[in-house]
Amino acid sequence: MKTSLLPATRVDPRLRQRIEALLDEGETLSAFIESAVLNQANWRDEQRAFLARGLEAEENDDWVEPEEVFAAVRASSKSSRRKRP
C-alpha cells in the first residue's frame, strides 16, 4: 500500500523548537508527528468506545451504583493496607 501525506500545518516557531528539543536521539520531527497523530486517533477510538458502552448501559439500565463502586474501592484499599508489613 502506498503511503500518503498528512496536511502541512503551520505552527509558531517556538512550538516547533520546543518539540524539536524533546525529540529522542535519531527521532525525526515527522516520526514524532506521526506518533502523536496515531496516539490521538487511538485515544479518540477508546473514548468513543467508552461512550458507546455507557450509552448501551444506560439503554439497558445496566448500571452499577456509585455507592457500590466506592464500597468496593474502600474494601480493596483496606485489604491492601492489611497486607502491608
PDB file with one MODEL, atoms N, CA, C and O in Angstrom:
MODEL        1
ATOM      1  N   MET A   1       0.850  -1.179   0.000  1.00  0.00           N
ATOM      2  CA  MET A   1       0.000   0.000   0.000  1.00  0.00           C
ATOM      3  C   MET A   1       0.891   1.236   0.000  1.00  0.00           C
ATOM      4  O   MET A   1       1.884   1.304   0.725  1.00  0.00           O
ATOM      5  N   LYS A   2       0.524   2.195  -0.813  1.00  0.00           N
ATOM      6  CA  LYS A   2       1.277   3.443  -0.870  1.00  0.00           C
ATOM      7  C   LYS A   2       1.021   4.277   0.370  1.00  0.00           C
ATOM      8  O   LYS A   2      -0.068   4.242   0.944  1.00  0.00           O
ATOM      9  N   THR A   3       2.026   5.019   0.771  1.00  0.00           N
ATOM     10  CA  THR A   3       1.827   5.943   1.884  1.00  0.00           C
ATOM     11  C   THR A   3       1.250   7.246   1.357  1.00  0.00           C
ATOM     12  O   THR A   3       1.319   7.532   0.162  1.00  0.00           O
ATOM     13  N   SER A   4       0.687   8.023   2.254  1.00  0.00           N
ATOM     14  CA  SER A   4       0.171   9.335   1.870  1.00  0.00           C
ATOM     15  C   SER A   4       0.642  10.361   2.883  1.00  0.00           C
ATOM     16  O   SER A   4       1.164  10.017   3.943  1.00  0.00           O
ATOM     17  N   LEU A   5       0.452  11.608   2.545  1.00  0.00           N
ATOM     18  CA  LEU A   5       0.924  12.694   3.388  1.00  0.00           C
ATOM     19  C   LEU A   5      -0.207  13.264   4.228  1.00  0.00           C
ATOM     20  O   LEU A   5      -1.361  13.307   3.803  1.00  0.00           O
ATOM     21  N   LEU A   6       0.147  13.698   5.423  1.00  0.00           N
ATOM     22  CA  LEU A   6      -0.777  14.486   6.220  1.00  0.00           C
ATOM     23  C   LEU A   6      -0.621  15.937   5.768  1.00  0.00           C
ATOM     24  O   LEU A   6       0.444  16.321   5.284  1.00  0.00           O
ATOM     25  N   PRO A   7      -1.655  16.734   5.918  1.00  0.00           N
ATOM     26  CA  PRO A   7      -1.538  18.130   5.509  1.00  0.00           C
ATOM     27  C   PRO A   7      -0.469  18.871   6.322  1.00  0.00           C
ATOM     28  O   PRO A   7      -0.294  18.623   7.515  1.00  0.00           O
ATOM     29  N   ALA A   8       0.226  19.764   5.663  1.00  0.00           N
ATOM     30  CA  ALA A   8       1.198  20.609   6.357  1.00  0.00           C
ATOM     31  C   ALA A   8       0.442  21.520   7.322  1.00  0.00           C
ATOM     32  O   ALA A   8      -0.648  22.003   7.014  1.00  0.00           O
ATOM     33  N   THR A   9       1.027  21.743   8.471  1.00  0.00           N
ATOM     34  CA  THR A   9       0.376  22.570   9.483  1.00  0.00           C
ATOM     35  C   THR A   9       1.335  23.657   9.921  1.00  0.00           C
ATOM     36  O   THR A   9       2.474  23.379  10.297  1.00  0.00           O
ATOM     37  N   ARG A  10       0.876  24.887   9.871  1.00  0.00           N
ATOM     38  CA  ARG A  10       1.712  25.994  10.322  1.00  0.00           C
ATOM     39  C   ARG A  10       1.632  26.084  11.844  1.00  0.00           C
ATOM     40  O   ARG A  10       0.553  26.020  12.433  1.00  0.00           O
ATOM     41  N   VAL A  11       2.798  26.235  12.461  1.00  0.00           N
ATOM     42  CA  VAL A  11       2.854  26.374  13.913  1.00  0.00           C
ATOM     43  C   VAL A  11       3.804  27.505  14.260  1.00  0.00           C
ATOM     44  O   VAL A  11       4.660  27.893  13.465  1.00  0.00           O
ATOM     45  N   ASP A  12       3.635  28.014  15.449  1.00  0.00           N
ATOM     46  CA  ASP A  12       4.531  29.047  15.965  1.00  0.00           C
ATOM     47  C   ASP A  12       5.950  28.475  16.017  1.00  0.00           C
ATOM     48  O   ASP A  12       6.129  27.336  16.446  1.00  0.00           O
ATOM     49  N   PRO A  13       6.946  29.225  15.596  1.00  0.00           N
ATOM     50  CA  PRO A  13       8.321  28.728  15.623  1.00  0.00           C
ATOM     51  C   PRO A  13       8.752  28.251  17.011  1.00  0.00           C
ATOM     52  O   PRO A  13       9.558  27.327  17.121  1.00  0.00           O
ATOM     53  N   ARG A  14       8.227  28.867  18.064  1.00  0.00           N
ATOM     54  CA  ARG A  14       8.585  28.434  19.420  1.00  0.00           C
ATOM     55  C   ARG A  14       8.070  27.031  19.707  1.00  0.00           C
ATOM     56  O   ARG A  14       8.733  26.256  20.396  1.00  0.00           O
ATOM     57  N   LEU A  15       6.881  26.695  19.178  1.00  0.00           N
ATOM     58  CA  LEU A  15       6.345  25.346  19.360  1.00  0.00           C
ATOM     59  C   LEU A  15       7.225  24.334  18.639  1.00  0.00           C
ATOM     60  O   LEU A  15       7.534  23.273  19.182  1.00  0.00           O
ATOM     61  N   ARG A  16       7.624  24.663  17.422  1.00  0.00           N
ATOM     62  CA  ARG A  16       8.498  23.748  16.678  1.00  0.00           C
ATOM     63  C   ARG A  16       9.816  23.535  17.425  1.00  0.00           C
ATOM     64  O   ARG A  16      10.294  22.405  17.524  1.00  0.00           O
ATOM     65  N   GLN A  17      10.401  24.599  17.943  1.00  0.00           N
ATOM     66  CA  GLN A  17      11.653  24.478  18.699  1.00  0.00           C
ATOM     67  C   GLN A  17      11.448  23.618  19.947  1.00  0.00           C
ATOM     68  O   GLN A  17      12.293  22.793  20.295  1.00  0.00           O
ATOM     69  N   ARG A  18      10.329  23.826  20.601  1.00  0.00           N
ATOM     70  CA  ARG A  18      10.032  23.048  21.810  1.00  0.00           C
ATOM     71  C   ARG A  18       9.936  21.559  21.485  1.00  0.00           C
ATOM     72  O   ARG A  18      10.487  20.722  22.200  1.00  0.00           O
ATOM     73  N   ILE A  19       9.233  21.239  20.401  1.00  0.00           N
ATOM     74  CA  ILE A  19       9.080  19.841  20.004  1.00  0.00           C
ATOM     75  C   ILE A  19      10.429  19.256  19.598  1.00  0.00           C
ATOM     76  O   ILE A  19      10.767  18.140  19.991  1.00  0.00           O
ATOM     77  N   GLU A  20      11.193  20.002  18.818  1.00  0.00           N
ATOM     78  CA  GLU A  20      12.493  19.506  18.377  1.00  0.00           C
ATOM     79  C   GLU A  20      13.414  19.238  19.567  1.00  0.00           C
ATOM     80  O   GLU A  20      14.231  18.318  19.527  1.00  0.00           O
ATOM     81  N   ALA A  21      13.285  20.033  20.616  1.00  0.00           N
ATOM     82  CA  ALA A  21      14.104  19.836  21.812  1.00  0.00           C
ATOM     83  C   ALA A  21      13.707  18.559  22.556  1.00  0.00           C
ATOM     84  O   ALA A  21      14.498  18.025  23.334  1.00  0.00           O
ATOM     85  N   LEU A  22      12.498  18.069  22.324  1.00  0.00           N
ATOM     86  CA  LEU A  22      12.011  16.873  23.000  1.00  0.00           C
ATOM     87  C   LEU A  22      12.288  15.583  22.238  1.00  0.00           C
ATOM     88  O   LEU A  22      12.084  14.493  22.772  1.00  0.00           O
ATOM     89  N   LEU A  23      12.746  15.693  21.009  1.00  0.00           N
ATOM     90  CA  LEU A  23      12.966  14.502  20.192  1.00  0.00           C
ATOM     91  C   LEU A  23      14.034  13.611  20.802  1.00  0.00           C
ATOM     92  O   LEU A  23      15.045  14.085  21.322  1.00  0.00           O
ATOM     93  N   ASP A  24      13.785  12.303  20.727  1.00  0.00           N
ATOM     94  CA  ASP A  24      14.785  11.340  21.169  1.00  0.00           C
ATOM     95  C   ASP A  24      15.909  11.291  20.137  1.00  0.00           C
ATOM     96  O   ASP A  24      15.750  11.748  19.005  1.00  0.00           O
ATOM     97  N   GLU A  25      17.031  10.738  20.541  1.00  0.00           N
ATOM     98  CA  GLU A  25      18.166  10.643  19.627  1.00  0.00           C
ATOM     99  C   GLU A  25      17.760   9.825  18.396  1.00  0.00           C
ATOM    100  O   GLU A  25      17.249   8.712  18.523  1.00  0.00           O
ATOM    101  N   GLY A  26      17.988  10.380  17.226  1.00  0.00           N
ATOM    102  CA  GLY A  26      17.660   9.707  15.976  1.00  0.00           C
ATOM    103  C   GLY A  26      16.209   9.848  15.557  1.00  0.00           C
ATOM    104  O   GLY A  26      15.847   9.433  14.456  1.00  0.00           O
ATOM    105  N   GLU A  27      15.382  10.417  16.395  1.00  0.00           N
ATOM    106  CA  GLU A  27      13.962  10.588  16.070  1.00  0.00           C
ATOM    107  C   GLU A  27      13.791  11.817  15.196  1.00  0.00           C
ATOM    108  O   GLU A  27      14.413  12.853  15.430  1.00  0.00           O
ATOM    109  N   THR A  28      12.949  11.692  14.197  1.00  0.00           N
ATOM    110  CA  THR A  28      12.691  12.831  13.313  1.00  0.00           C
ATOM    111  C   THR A  28      11.408  13.534  13.743  1.00  0.00           C
ATOM    112  O   THR A  28      10.567  12.970  14.442  1.00  0.00           O
ATOM    113  N   LEU A  29      11.290  14.764  13.310  1.00  0.00           N
ATOM    114  CA  LEU A  29      10.072  15.518  13.585  1.00  0.00           C
ATOM    115  C   LEU A  29       8.867  14.811  12.950  1.00  0.00           C
ATOM    116  O   LEU A  29       7.789  14.757  13.542  1.00  0.00           O
ATOM    117  N   SER A  30       9.060  14.278  11.756  1.00  0.00           N
ATOM    118  CA  SER A  30       7.975  13.555  11.081  1.00  0.00           C
ATOM    119  C   SER A  30       7.529  12.344  11.884  1.00  0.00           C
ATOM    120  O   SER A  30       6.331  12.088  12.003  1.00  0.00           O
ATOM    121  N   ALA A  31       8.481  11.593  12.439  1.00  0.00           N
ATOM    122  CA  ALA A  31       8.140  10.420  13.246  1.00  0.00           C
ATOM    123  C   ALA A  31       7.398  10.840  14.502  1.00  0.00           C
ATOM    124  O   ALA A  31       6.446  10.179  14.918  1.00  0.00           O
ATOM    125  N   PHE A  32       7.830  11.937  15.103  1.00  0.00           N
ATOM    126  CA  PHE A  32       7.162  12.456  16.302  1.00  0.00           C
ATOM    127  C   PHE A  32       5.715  12.819  15.982  1.00  0.00           C
ATOM    128  O   PHE A  32       4.799  12.467  16.726  1.00  0.00           O
ATOM    129  N   ILE A  33       5.519  13.520  14.879  1.00  0.00           N
ATOM    130  CA  ILE A  33       4.173  13.951  14.486  1.00  0.00           C
ATOM    131  C   ILE A  33       3.305  12.742  14.172  1.00  0.00           C
ATOM    132  O   ILE A  33       2.143  12.698  14.575  1.00  0.00           O
ATOM    133  N   GLU A  34       3.852  11.756  13.456  1.00  0.00           N
ATOM    134  CA  GLU A  34       3.093  10.551  13.131  1.00  0.00           C
ATOM    135  C   GLU A  34       2.667   9.830  14.419  1.00  0.00           C
ATOM    136  O   GLU A  34       1.527   9.382  14.538  1.00  0.00           O
ATOM    137  N   SER A  35       3.581   9.726  15.365  1.00  0.00           N
ATOM    138  CA  SER A  35       3.276   9.083  16.644  1.00  0.00           C
ATOM    139  C   SER A  35       2.191   9.848  17.392  1.00  0.00           C
ATOM    140  O   SER A  35       1.268   9.244  17.937  1.00  0.00           O
ATOM    141  N   ALA A  36       2.299  11.168  17.419  1.00  0.00           N
ATOM    142  CA  ALA A  36       1.307  11.990  18.121  1.00  0.00           C
ATOM    143  C   ALA A  36      -0.074  11.843  17.488  1.00  0.00           C
ATOM    144  O   ALA A  36      -1.076  11.756  18.198  1.00  0.00           O
ATOM    145  N   VAL A  37      -0.131  11.816  16.175  1.00  0.00           N
ATOM    146  CA  VAL A  37      -1.413  11.673  15.477  1.00  0.00           C
ATOM    147  C   VAL A  37      -1.999  10.289  15.750  1.00  0.00           C
ATOM    148  O   VAL A  37      -3.198  10.161  15.995  1.00  0.00           O
ATOM    149  N   LEU A  38      -1.160   9.254  15.709  1.00  0.00           N
ATOM    150  CA  LEU A  38      -1.628   7.900  15.985  1.00  0.00           C
ATOM    151  C   LEU A  38      -2.132   7.781  17.419  1.00  0.00           C
ATOM    152  O   LEU A  38      -3.180   7.181  17.658  1.00  0.00           O
ATOM    153  N   ASN A  39      -1.399   8.342  18.371  1.00  0.00           N
ATOM    154  CA  ASN A  39      -1.840   8.308  19.774  1.00  0.00           C
ATOM    155  C   ASN A  39      -3.180   9.004  19.946  1.00  0.00           C
ATOM    156  O   ASN A  39      -4.047   8.507  20.664  1.00  0.00           O
ATOM    157  N   GLN A  40      -3.360  10.137  19.303  1.00  0.00           N
ATOM    158  CA  GLN A  40      -4.616  10.875  19.407  1.00  0.00           C
ATOM    159  C   GLN A  40      -5.764  10.097  18.767  1.00  0.00           C
ATOM    160  O   GLN A  40      -6.874  10.075  19.298  1.00  0.00           O
ATOM    161  N   ALA A  41      -5.496   9.460  17.626  1.00  0.00           N
ATOM    162  CA  ALA A  41      -6.529   8.656  16.964  1.00  0.00           C
ATOM    163  C   ALA A  41      -6.930   7.480  17.852  1.00  0.00           C
ATOM    164  O   ALA A  41      -8.116   7.184  17.994  1.00  0.00           O
ATOM    165  N   ASN A  42      -5.942   6.808  18.451  1.00  0.00           N
ATOM    166  CA  ASN A  42      -6.238   5.692  19.359  1.00  0.00           C
ATOM    167  C   ASN A  42      -7.038   6.165  20.565  1.00  0.00           C
ATOM    168  O   ASN A  42      -7.984   5.496  20.983  1.00  0.00           O
ATOM    169  N   TRP A  43      -6.666   7.314  21.129  1.00  0.00           N
ATOM    170  CA  TRP A  43      -7.372   7.851  22.283  1.00  0.00           C
ATOM    171  C   TRP A  43      -8.830   8.142  21.933  1.00  0.00           C
ATOM    172  O   TRP A  43      -9.736   7.847  22.713  1.00  0.00           O
ATOM    173  N   ARG A  44      -9.044   8.721  20.759  1.00  0.00           N
ATOM    174  CA  ARG A  44     -10.421   9.029  20.357  1.00  0.00           C
ATOM    175  C   ARG A  44     -11.231   7.762  20.114  1.00  0.00           C
ATOM    176  O   ARG A  44     -12.418   7.715  20.438  1.00  0.00           O
ATOM    177  N   ASP A  45     -10.593   6.723  19.540  1.00  0.00           N
ATOM    178  CA  ASP A  45     -11.281   5.443  19.378  1.00  0.00           C
ATOM    179  C   ASP A  45     -11.722   4.903  20.738  1.00  0.00           C
ATOM    180  O   ASP A  45     -12.862   4.471  20.908  1.00  0.00           O
ATOM    181  N   GLU A  46     -10.804   4.933  21.700  1.00  0.00           N
ATOM    182  CA  GLU A  46     -11.113   4.443  23.048  1.00  0.00           C
ATOM    183  C   GLU A  46     -12.217   5.273  23.695  1.00  0.00           C
ATOM    184  O   GLU A  46     -13.109   4.729  24.347  1.00  0.00           O
ATOM    185  N   GLN A  47     -12.155   6.585  23.515  1.00  0.00           N
ATOM    186  CA  GLN A  47     -13.172   7.473  24.090  1.00  0.00           C
ATOM    187  C   GLN A  47     -14.550   7.157  23.504  1.00  0.00           C
ATOM    188  O   GLN A  47     -15.540   7.080  24.232  1.00  0.00           O
ATOM    189  N   ARG A  48     -14.603   6.975  22.186  1.00  0.00           N
ATOM    190  CA  ARG A  48     -15.893   6.668  21.550  1.00  0.00           C
ATOM    191  C   ARG A  48     -16.432   5.317  22.005  1.00  0.00           C
ATOM    192  O   ARG A  48     -17.635   5.165  22.218  1.00  0.00           O
ATOM    193  N   ALA A  49     -15.544   4.335  22.153  1.00  0.00           N
ATOM    194  CA  ALA A  49     -15.970   3.020  22.628  1.00  0.00           C
ATOM    195  C   ALA A  49     -16.492   3.121  24.059  1.00  0.00           C
ATOM    196  O   ALA A  49     -17.499   2.503  24.404  1.00  0.00           O
ATOM    197  N   PHE A  50     -15.804   3.901  24.889  1.00  0.00           N
ATOM    198  CA  PHE A  50     -16.239   4.106  26.276  1.00  0.00           C
ATOM    199  C   PHE A  50     -17.625   4.735  26.316  1.00  0.00           C
ATOM    200  O   PHE A  50     -18.492   4.291  27.067  1.00  0.00           O
ATOM    201  N   LEU A  51     -17.830   5.765  25.510  1.00  0.00           N
ATOM    202  CA  LEU A  51     -19.137   6.429  25.479  1.00  0.00           C
ATOM    203  C   LEU A  51     -20.217   5.492  24.955  1.00  0.00           C
ATOM    204  O   LEU A  51     -21.344   5.503  25.450  1.00  0.00           O
ATOM    205  N   ALA A  52     -19.879   4.683  23.958  1.00  0.00           N
ATOM    206  CA  ALA A  52     -20.856   3.731  23.419  1.00  0.00           C
ATOM    207  C   ALA A  52     -21.258   2.714  24.490  1.00  0.00           C
ATOM    208  O   ALA A  52     -22.434   2.369  24.605  1.00  0.00           O
ATOM    209  N   ARG A  53     -20.280   2.231  25.280  1.00  0.00           N
ATOM    210  CA  ARG A  53     -20.603   1.301  26.364  1.00  0.00           C
ATOM    211  C   ARG A  53     -21.496   1.972  27.397  1.00  0.00           C
ATOM    212  O   ARG A  53     -22.421   1.349  27.918  1.00  0.00           O
ATOM    213  N   GLY A  54     -21.226   3.237  27.697  1.00  0.00           N
ATOM    214  CA  GLY A  54     -22.050   3.967  28.654  1.00  0.00           C
ATOM    215  C   GLY A  54     -23.468   4.151  28.155  1.00  0.00           C
ATOM    216  O   GLY A  54     -24.422   3.983  28.914  1.00  0.00           O
ATOM    217  N   LEU A  55     -23.613   4.493  26.888  1.00  0.00           N
ATOM    218  CA  LEU A  55     -24.952   4.669  26.313  1.00  0.00           C
ATOM    219  C   LEU A  55     -25.703   3.342  26.277  1.00  0.00           C
ATOM    220  O   LEU A  55     -26.910   3.296  26.516  1.00  0.00           O
ATOM    221  N   GLU A  56     -24.981   2.263  25.977  1.00  0.00           N
ATOM    222  CA  GLU A  56     -25.607   0.937  25.974  1.00  0.00           C
ATOM    223  C   GLU A  56     -26.050   0.550  27.380  1.00  0.00           C
ATOM    224  O   GLU A  56     -27.143   0.015  27.566  1.00  0.00           O
ATOM    225  N   ALA A  57     -25.206   0.820  28.363  1.00  0.00           N
ATOM    226  CA  ALA A  57     -25.568   0.511  29.750  1.00  0.00           C
ATOM    227  C   ALA A  57     -26.788   1.323  30.169  1.00  0.00           C
ATOM    228  O   ALA A  57     -27.677   0.816  30.853  1.00  0.00           O
ATOM    229  N   GLU A  58     -26.821   2.578  29.756  1.00  0.00           N
ATOM    230  CA  GLU A  58     -27.971   3.425  30.090  1.00  0.00           C
ATOM    231  C   GLU A  58     -29.235   2.887  29.433  1.00  0.00           C
ATOM    232  O   GLU A  58     -30.297   2.827  30.052  1.00  0.00           O
ATOM    233  N   GLU A  59     -29.101   2.501  28.176  1.00  0.00           N
ATOM    234  CA  GLU A  59     -30.243   1.985  27.427  1.00  0.00           C
ATOM    235  C   GLU A  59     -30.785   0.698  28.053  1.00  0.00           C
ATOM    236  O   GLU A  59     -31.996   0.481  28.085  1.00  0.00           O
ATOM    237  N   ASN A  60     -29.883  -0.154  28.549  1.00  0.00           N
ATOM    238  CA  ASN A  60     -30.273  -1.436  29.135  1.00  0.00           C
ATOM    239  C   ASN A  60     -30.490  -1.353  30.642  1.00  0.00           C
ATOM    240  O   ASN A  60     -30.775  -2.356  31.296  1.00  0.00           O
ATOM    241  N   ASP A  61     -30.354  -0.151  31.181  1.00  0.00           N
ATOM    242  CA  ASP A  61     -30.468   0.068  32.627  1.00  0.00           C
ATOM    243  C   ASP A  61     -29.554  -0.897  33.384  1.00  0.00           C
ATOM    244  O   ASP A  61     -29.949  -1.516  34.372  1.00  0.00           O
ATOM    245  N   ASP A  62     -28.325  -1.004  32.891  1.00  0.00           N
ATOM    246  CA  ASP A  62     -27.327  -1.937  33.443  1.00  0.00           C
ATOM    247  C   ASP A  62     -26.224  -1.134  34.126  1.00  0.00           C
ATOM    248  O   ASP A  62     -25.080  -1.112  33.672  1.00  0.00           O
ATOM    249  N   TRP A  63     -26.585  -0.481  35.213  1.00  0.00           N
ATOM    250  CA  TRP A  63     -25.664   0.415  35.910  1.00  0.00           C
ATOM    251  C   TRP A  63     -25.148  -0.212  37.189  1.00  0.00           C
ATOM    252  O   TRP A  63     -25.767  -1.111  37.758  1.00  0.00           O
ATOM    253  N   VAL A  64     -24.006   0.280  37.624  1.00  0.00           N
ATOM    254  CA  VAL A  64     -23.505  -0.035  38.962  1.00  0.00           C
ATOM    255  C   VAL A  64     -23.605   1.278  39.725  1.00  0.00           C
ATOM    256  O   VAL A  64     -23.074   2.297  39.284  1.00  0.00           O
ATOM    257  N   GLU A  65     -24.267   1.256  40.838  1.00  0.00           N
ATOM    258  CA  GLU A  65     -24.459   2.472  41.621  1.00  0.00           C
ATOM    259  C   GLU A  65     -23.114   2.958  42.173  1.00  0.00           C
ATOM    260  O   GLU A  65     -22.260   2.146  42.532  1.00  0.00           O
ATOM    261  N   PRO A  66     -22.927   4.271  42.239  1.00  0.00           N
ATOM    262  CA  PRO A  66     -21.661   4.815  42.750  1.00  0.00           C
ATOM    263  C   PRO A  66     -21.311   4.290  44.142  1.00  0.00           C
ATOM    264  O   PRO A  66     -20.143   4.039  44.439  1.00  0.00           O
ATOM    265  N   GLU A  67     -22.311   4.127  44.982  1.00  0.00           N
ATOM    266  CA  GLU A  67     -22.051   3.638  46.336  1.00  0.00           C
ATOM    267  C   GLU A  67     -21.402   2.254  46.314  1.00  0.00           C
ATOM    268  O   GLU A  67     -20.538   1.955  47.139  1.00  0.00           O
ATOM    269  N   GLU A  68     -21.826   1.407  45.360  1.00  0.00           N
ATOM    270  CA  GLU A  68     -21.237   0.074  45.234  1.00  0.00           C
ATOM    271  C   GLU A  68     -19.763   0.177  44.819  1.00  0.00           C
ATOM    272  O   GLU A  68     -18.915  -0.553  45.332  1.00  0.00           O
ATOM    273  N   VAL A  69     -19.476   1.076  43.901  1.00  0.00           N
ATOM    274  CA  VAL A  69     -18.098   1.258  43.437  1.00  0.00           C
ATOM    275  C   VAL A  69     -17.229   1.759  44.594  1.00  0.00           C
ATOM    276  O   VAL A  69     -16.141   1.234  44.830  1.00  0.00           O
ATOM    277  N   PHE A  70     -17.712   2.771  45.308  1.00  0.00           N
ATOM    278  CA  PHE A  70     -16.937   3.326  46.426  1.00  0.00           C
ATOM    279  C   PHE A  70     -16.705   2.279  47.508  1.00  0.00           C
ATOM    280  O   PHE A  70     -15.620   2.204  48.085  1.00  0.00           O
ATOM    281  N   ALA A  71     -17.709   1.484  47.779  1.00  0.00           N
ATOM    282  CA  ALA A  71     -17.571   0.430  48.795  1.00  0.00           C
ATOM    283  C   ALA A  71     -16.520  -0.587  48.359  1.00  0.00           C
ATOM    284  O   ALA A  71     -15.717  -1.033  49.179  1.00  0.00           O
ATOM    285  N   ALA A  72     -16.514  -0.952  47.099  1.00  0.00           N
ATOM    286  CA  ALA A  72     -15.529  -1.918  46.597  1.00  0.00           C
ATOM    287  C   ALA A  72     -14.116  -1.335  46.665  1.00  0.00           C
ATOM    288  O   ALA A  72     -13.169  -2.038  47.017  1.00  0.00           O
ATOM    289  N   VAL A  73     -13.975  -0.058  46.331  1.00  0.00           N
ATOM    290  CA  VAL A  73     -12.659   0.591  46.392  1.00  0.00           C
ATOM    291  C   VAL A  73     -12.181   0.670  47.837  1.00  0.00           C
ATOM    292  O   VAL A  73     -11.014   0.403  48.122  1.00  0.00           O
ATOM    293  N   ARG A  74     -13.083   1.038  48.752  1.00  0.00           N
ATOM    294  CA  ARG A  74     -12.711   1.096  50.173  1.00  0.00           C
ATOM    295  C   ARG A  74     -12.283  -0.274  50.678  1.00  0.00           C
ATOM    296  O   ARG A  74     -11.282  -0.386  51.385  1.00  0.00           O
ATOM    297  N   ALA A  75     -13.018  -1.304  50.330  1.00  0.00           N
ATOM    298  CA  ALA A  75     -12.693  -2.662  50.775  1.00  0.00           C
ATOM    299  C   ALA A  75     -11.338  -3.089  50.218  1.00  0.00           C
ATOM    300  O   ALA A  75     -10.531  -3.689  50.928  1.00  0.00           O
ATOM    301  N   SER A  76     -11.099  -2.784  48.970  1.00  0.00           N
ATOM    302  CA  SER A  76      -9.826  -3.140  48.353  1.00  0.00           C
ATOM    303  C   SER A  76      -8.681  -2.393  49.017  1.00  0.00           C
ATOM    304  O   SER A  76      -7.613  -2.956  49.257  1.00  0.00           O
ATOM    305  N   SER A  77      -8.910  -1.135  49.306  1.00  0.00           N
ATOM    306  CA  SER A  77      -7.889  -0.317  49.966  1.00  0.00           C
ATOM    307  C   SER A  77      -7.580  -0.846  51.361  1.00  0.00           C
ATOM    308  O   SER A  77      -6.416  -0.950  51.748  1.00  0.00           O
ATOM    309  N   LYS A  78      -8.625  -1.181  52.114  1.00  0.00           N
ATOM    310  CA  LYS A  78      -8.427  -1.733  53.458  1.00  0.00           C
ATOM    311  C   LYS A  78      -7.672  -3.048  53.393  1.00  0.00           C
ATOM    312  O   LYS A  78      -6.785  -3.300  54.209  1.00  0.00           O
ATOM    313  N   SER A  79      -8.018  -3.884  52.428  1.00  0.00           N
ATOM    314  CA  SER A  79      -7.353  -5.177  52.257  1.00  0.00           C
ATOM    315  C   SER A  79      -5.877  -4.992  51.945  1.00  0.00           C
ATOM    316  O   SER A  79      -5.029  -5.714  52.471  1.00  0.00           O
ATOM    317  N   SER A  80      -5.572  -4.024  51.088  1.00  0.00           N
ATOM    318  CA  SER A  80      -4.176  -3.751  50.727  1.00  0.00           C
ATOM    319  C   SER A  80      -3.397  -3.260  51.923  1.00  0.00           C
ATOM    320  O   SER A  80      -2.244  -3.647  52.115  1.00  0.00           O
ATOM    321  N   ARG A  81      -4.010  -2.409  52.732  1.00  0.00           N
ATOM    322  CA  ARG A  81      -3.330  -1.881  53.912  1.00  0.00           C
ATOM    323  C   ARG A  81      -3.029  -2.988  54.927  1.00  0.00           C
ATOM    324  O   ARG A  81      -1.983  -2.981  55.575  1.00  0.00           O
ATOM    325  N   ARG A  82      -3.960  -3.934  55.053  1.00  0.00           N
ATOM    326  CA  ARG A  82      -3.763  -5.038  55.998  1.00  0.00           C
ATOM    327  C   ARG A  82      -2.616  -5.954  55.570  1.00  0.00           C
ATOM    328  O   ARG A  82      -1.965  -6.558  56.423  1.00  0.00           O
ATOM    329  N   LYS A  83      -2.361  -6.066  54.289  1.00  0.00           N
ATOM    330  CA  LYS A  83      -1.338  -6.962  53.773  1.00  0.00           C
ATOM    331  C   LYS A  83       0.066  -6.383  53.942  1.00  0.00           C
ATOM    332  O   LYS A  83       1.050  -7.119  53.860  1.00  0.00           O
ATOM    333  N   ARG A  84       0.169  -5.084  54.176  1.00  0.00           N
ATOM    334  CA  ARG A  84       1.485  -4.461  54.348  1.00  0.00           C
ATOM    335  C   ARG A  84       2.080  -4.865  55.685  1.00  0.00           C
ATOM    336  O   ARG A  84       1.360  -5.001  56.674  1.00  0.00           O
ATOM    337  N   PRO A  85       3.406  -5.059  55.720  1.00  0.00           N
ATOM    338  CA  PRO A  85       4.048  -5.419  56.998  1.00  0.00           C
ATOM    339  C   PRO A  85       4.096  -4.254  57.969  1.00  0.00           C
ATOM    340  O   PRO A  85       4.603  -4.397  59.081  1.00  0.00           O
TER     341      PRO A  85
ENDMDL
END
